[in-house]
Amino acid sequence: MLSWVVVAIYFLLPFFLLRLHRTWGAVASIVGLWLPIEFGFFRAAGVSPLLGVAVGTAAGILAFRSRPDIFNVTAAFDLRRFNLKDACVNFAAFAVIGLPFAFAIGFIHPSFVFPNIRSVPNLIATIFLFNALPEEILFRAIIQHTFETASGSRSLAAISAALIFGVAHLNNGPIVPNYRYFLVATLAGLFYGRAWRTHRNVWTSAVTHTMVNSIWRLFLR
């Protein structure tokens, strides 16, 4: 029973916070959606982390529909704006720049264990739905969009969102703070931001994000 109360409060929180203040209420809503997932609150409360991500994604989309200045839901999810070429180009660009960098700093290593072919579609779908898409909604469609609207600078917004994305990964891994993860995630965030910003489309950047994470999970360690 308690777990469902926790889920219900988490779902309703952004709707409530958005109405407290036009600016700071929006900031509080973003933080309220992000931090419980980032710091493993749901697992501690006996709730599946995947359920928490799904609920947070739905809550963010529904709550921010009333604030297109922060999250343009219509543009973000318009399949007509999806651009596979942009997704692939930015994946390739990160592969050329980011992979050598990640190898050089010792963040990743080759994996010589060939993955089970049957598990690959499920792995990719899980990465897309519960990792790439929620993170692109938060870091690109909300945070990068807000920085760009406020500053009027696409470059500043992309760099700021990428840095925040990197900071969000500092607590990942066996050693915390994980500065290697921060550096690689920040670099990846720049390319996810490039994939998103042309058409303001979250599907495009989520596909880039999914391709990067899938290659990492399948062939690297």
Helices and strands as residue ranges (DSSP letters): H 2-18, H 24-38, H 41-44, H 49-63, G 64-66, H 73-76, G 79-81, H 84-104, G 117-119, H 120-127, I 128-132, H 133-136, I 137-144, H 145-151, H 154-167, H 179-197, H 202-219
